């Protein structure tokens, strides 16, 4: 696959993530001003159940179709995948509405969750309707159309949520925002691809897709549990209000990393799939993605560490002060995770979803769960954040070993890909600390501008060749 096509995919996927991130955080900031941590906590209590259901809602069929080497091979499976997804999505929705909803309300002792869970599950019901459309656009690397569909939907959903919050609809403003974010892209994706299903279903095709998708789905489920089990434990042990504070910290760090990384992974997954026999090419692509990720994510996470107090207290208010320390710890954890950020996407791309699932399962059972339980029980929100950090360190350690074995990628090569970015971040952070503590600078806006300018200056100096190549290809 030509590098220019890859960069074009990254450009349009990047446009989506930039606009989507801007809208998410703008909406999040406004809603946090209008609503209470407890109302955020109620929605967060549902997160692990909704997220696990969403991970199973398409049976990994999207990943299986994208992983096919040829377009013709993938197209032959479309109708079977579509109708299988529709039936399965309906079954999952009914389970969520009539079983999981009442159980969640009982588990957290929050009766309102009986109504909230089914409404949030509407996205699971409609998601399969857009499955093939996303697959077609992803395989064609036509991320421009995907970007338009999701950005328009995010704008409408965000506006609706803010209006409802302003008129004191409370937690229902958050619910409507999430539901519309899931439903609105579907008609836009239909319009973009013009693909329509035919009434046919083939058992052999289903078995073929499900053979790959089962491991992919299993991995998604355990990955989802890994990312959301902290919400479940915090909500159960500490209650809705503290969970709401933690969810804000998580949104500004882990969710931000996922949003940015998912753009690059979405572009690179078909690239990895079609280059799975060329290890040298896989190494080069992987290192390039780590470099691009670090250019964007490292300065953001470092800014949260440096200015976390001012961001929470100044923008979100005193109601959210419990978010500050978890925010800083999680920001550092995200920087650690970046070392293997596209690791799972690469494993799926080279046809090894089973290995990916084993790694995620092992980490969840033997590292994350015990660390979270001990941390939350004895140290509250800070303990939860430290548990996430420990899990990230374990993931990176295992990931680097597997990368060495599968594509002969060394730790030195990974660190070399980001060494200039780490240097630029360290210098920028040092300048801010010196200006704040020894030169008496108290205006945080000026300090933030200084931080950005110093970082950009050193990055342009140290990464000039890579930036010029990237700019040239995008242009």
N, C-alpha and C positions, 0 to 999 in steps of 0.2 A: 504494500500500500504506500502511495507516495506521501512523503512527509508534509507536503503542502496541503493535502487533503486532511491529514490529521490535524494540522494547525488550524485549518479552517473550521473543523469540527470543534476544536477547543475554543476558537473565537466565539462561535455562536452559542455553544454551551456555556461559555464564560459570560456572554451577554445575558443569558437567562439567569445564571447564578448571581450576577451583580445586581440586576433588577430585582430578582426574587429576594436576595438577601436584604437589599435596601427596603423593600416593601415589608418583609418579615419584621425587621428590627424597628422600622418606623411604626408599624402596627403594634408590635410588642411594647414599645415605649409608651405609646398613647394609651393602650389598654392597661398597662401597669399604673399609669397615672390615674385612670378612671376606676379601676377595680382593686379588690383586696387580694393579698396573698392567699387567703383561704379559698377564694374563687378559682384562682389558678391551680391551687392544690387539688380541688375537686376534679378538674379535668385531668390533672397529672395522675390521679389515682386510677383512672381508666387507661392510662397510656400503655402499660405493659400488656393488658388484655387485648386492646385494639391493635397494638403493633404486632403482636404474635399472630393475631387473626389475619392481618394484612400480609404478613410474611408467607402465610399458607394460602392466600386467596387465589393465586394463579398457579400453584403447584410447581413453581420453578420453570414453567413453560417458556416464559419470556427469555430467560437465560439460555435455555436449551435451544431455542430457535436462533438466537443471535450467535450461539457458539458454532453453528453449522458452517462448514468451510465455504460452501457454494450457496448462492441465492436460490437456485432452482431446488436444491435439497430442502431449504427452509420453507419455500413457498408451498410445497406439496403438503406440508403439515399444518398450514394456517387454519383451515376450517375445523379440523379435529381439535386443535388447541383452543380455538375460540369457543366452541360449544362446550368443551370440557370445562373451560374457565367459567362460563355462565352458570352451569349447573353447580359446580363446586362453590362459586361465590354465593349463590342463593342458600346453599346448605350452611355455609359458615355464618352468613347473616342471621339465619333463623336460630342457630345455636347461640350466637351473641345476644340476640334480642330476648330469648325465652329462658336461657340457662345462665349464661355468663353475667347478664345484667343483674338479676336477682342475687346471684352469688357475690358479685362485687359489692353490692349494697350491704349484704350481710357481713362480708369480710371486713369492710372498713367501718361498719355501723353508720353509714350515710345513706338514708332512704332515697335521696334525690338521684342517686346513681342508677336507680331502676329505669328512670327516663333518659338519663344522659347517655348510657352505654348504647342503647339501640340507635339513637340519633347519630352518634359518632360512628356507628357501624355502617351507615348508609354508604360511606366511601368504599367499603369492602364489597357491597352489592354491585356497585357500578364500575369498579376498577377493571374487571375482565372485559367490559365493553370496549376499552381502549387498548387492550393488550396487543393485538396484531398491528394496530396503527403505530404504536411506539416501536415495535420490533422492526417494521418496515422502514421507518424514518431513521432508526439507529443503525441498521445495516447499511443504509444508503448514506449514513453520516450527514443526514439533512437535519442538523440540530437547529437550524434557523426556524423551521416550522414548529419544532417542539418548544423552542424558546417563546415564540409568539403565543402559543396555546396556553402555556403555564403562566406567563407574565400577565396576560390579560385577565386570566382567572384570578391570580393573586391580587390584582388591583381591585377587582369587583368584590372579592371575598373580604379583603381588608377594609374596604369602605363600609361594607355592611356590618362588620363586626364593631367598628368604631362608632357608627351611628347607634347601634343597639346598646353599646356600653354607655354612651352619652345619655341615653334616655333610661338609664337605670335598669337594664335587663340583666345585669349581673353576669352570672356564669353562662347564661344562654347566649350572650354575645360571643364568648369564646367558642361555644359549641357551633353556632351558625357559621362563624369564621372558618372553622376546620371542615365542616361539612361542605360548604361551598367550594373550598379549595380543592376538594376531592372530586366533586361532581362537574364543575364548570369546564375543566379541560376536555371532557369526553366529546361533546359536540364539535369543539374546535379541532380536535384531532381527526374526527370523521371528515370534516370539511377539508382538511389539509391533504389527506391521502386518497379520499374517494373510494377506499376499499370497502366492499360489502361482503358479508359472509354468504356462503352457499350451504343449504341444508344437507350436509353430508358429514359422516363421522366414521372413522376407520380405527378399529381396535388395534391393529398392528402399528399404526401411526401413534396412537395414544401410548402404547407400551414403549415405543421408541423414544418419545418425548419424556415420558415419566421416568424412564430408566436413568436419564441424566438429571431430570428435574427433581427426583426424590432426594438426592444428595444435596442439590442446590437449595431445595426447600428446607431440608433439615439444617443446613448451615445457616440459612436466613433466620430460622426460628431461634436457634441458639445465639446467633449474633444479636437478634432483637432482644432476647432475654438478657444478654450481657449488657446491652445499652439501657435497659429499662428496669431491671430487677431492683436497682437502687430506689427507684420511685415507689415500687411496691413495699419494700421494707421500711423506707422512711415514712410513707403514708400510714402504715400499720403501727409502727413503733412511736413515731413523733407527732403524727396528726397532719391535717390538711394545711394549716397555716405555714408550718416549717417546710412542708413539701413544696408549697408554692414558692417560698424563698429559694429553695434548692433548684427548682425547675427553671428559675430565671438565670441562675449561675450556669446551669447545664445548657440552656438555650444560647447563651453568649459564648460558649466554648465548644462543647462537644457537638451540638447541633450545627454550629457555624462550620466546624471542621468537616462534618459529614456533608453539608450542602456543597461546599467548595470541592471536596474530594470526589463526591458523586458525579460532578460534572466531568472531571478528568477521567474517572473510572468508566463512566458511560461512553466516553469517546474511545478509551483505550481497550475496553473489553473486546470489541470486534477486531481491533488491531492485534491484540494478543492471540485471539482465536485463529486469525488468518496467518499468523507468524509463529505458530506453536512449535514448528520443527526447526526454527532458526534461533538457537540460543544466544548468539551474539546480538542479533537484532532485538531479542527480548530484553537482554541486559541494557542495551542502549536506550530503548523506550522506557524501561522502568526507572533508570537513573534520571532521564529527562523529566519524567513526571514528578519524581521526588524533588527535583530542583525547582520546577514551576510551583509545586505545592508550597515549598518552603519560602519562596519569594513572597507569596501572598499570606500564608498562615502565620509564619514566625513573627512578622512585625505586628500582626493583629493580636496574637496571644501575649506578646511582650508588652504591648500597650495596655492590655487588661491587667497585667501584673503591676505595671507602673502606676496606672491611673484608675485602678479598680475602685478605690474608696470614693474618688470624685465622680466616677460614672454612676455608681449605685446611689450614693447620697444626693448628688447634685441633680441627676436626671430622673431617677425613680423614686426618691424620697426616703424618709426615715423608716417607713413601714417595711423596707426591703433591706435593712442593714445586716440581717442574718445571712445575706447572700455574699457578702464581701470576701471572707476568707475562703469559702468553697470555690468562689470564682477564680481566685488567684491560683489555688492548688490545681484546679481542673485545667486552667490555661497552660500550666507547665506540663500536665499530663498529655495534653493534645500535642505539644511540641515533641514529646517523646514518641508518641504514636506515629508521627509523620515519617519516621525512619522506615516504616513498612506500610505506608499508607495505601498503596495499590497492590499489596501483597495478595489479598484474597481474590481480587479481580484477576490477577495473573494466574493463580492456581486454577480458577474456573476456566480461564482462557486456554490453558494448556490441557484442559480435560481432566483435572484432578479435584473435582468438588468433594470427593470422599475424604481426602486428606484435609481439606479446608474444614469440613464438618468435624473431624476428629480433634483438630486443634482448638476450635471454638468450644466444643463440648468439654474438653479437658480443662481449659482455662476457666470456664464458667463454674464447673463443679468443684474443682480443687483449689482455685485461687480466688475468684471473684466472690462467690457466695460466702465462704467463711470469713473473708476479710471485711465484706460489707456488714455481716451480722455483728462481728466484734466491734467494728468501727462505729456503727450507728448506735449500738447498745451502750457503749461506754464513752463515746466522744461526739455523738450527735452528727450534725451536718459536716463538720470538719473531718470526722472519722470516715464518713461516706466518701468524701472527696479523696482522702488518702488511699482508701481501698481501690478507687478507680485508677489512681496513679500506679499502685502496685500491680494491678492487672495489666496496665499498658506496658510497664517494664517487662513483665513476663511475656506478653505478646511479641514485643520487639525482639526479645532474646530468642524465642522459638522461631520467629519469622526469619531472622537473619541466618539461622542454622539451615532452615529449609531452602531459602534462596540460594545458599551456597551449594546445597546438594542438587537442586533441580536445574538451575541455570548457571551454576558456577560463579555466582556473584559474591564477591568478598565484602567483609565489613569495611575494609579500607576504601573500597570503591564507593560504597554508600555514603560514608562520611565525607569523602572528597567531593561528592556531588553537592553538598550543602555547606562546606567549610567556609566559603566566602560569605554566605548569608549569615552564618553564626557569628562570624567576625564583625560584620556590619551591625548586627543586632546588639552585640556586646558593647561596641563603641557607642552606639546611639543611646543605649540604656545608661551607660556610664556618664555620658554628657548630661543627661537628665538628672541623674542622682547628684552629680557634682553641682549642677546649677541650682538644684532645689535645696541641698543641705549645706553647701559651702558658699554659694554666691547670693543666697537669699531670694531667689526667684520664687514667687508664690502664685503667679498667674498660670494656672494649669493649661489654659488655652495656648499661651505662648510656649510653654514647655512642650506641649504636644506638637505644635508646629515645628519647634526645634528638633524634636525627636524624628519626625517624618523627614525633614530636610536632610538631617545628618544621615539617616538610613538610606534615602534615595541617592545622596551624593556618593556614599561608599559603595552602594550596590552598582551604580552606573560605572564606577571606577573598576570594581572587582569583577563584575559580570558583564562588562561592556560587550564582549563578543557574542555571548549567548543572547543578550537582550537585542542586539542589532539583527542577529539571525532570525530571532522570533518575530521582531517587528517587520522585517522584510517579508517573511512568509505570510504573516497576517495581512500585510498590505497587498 
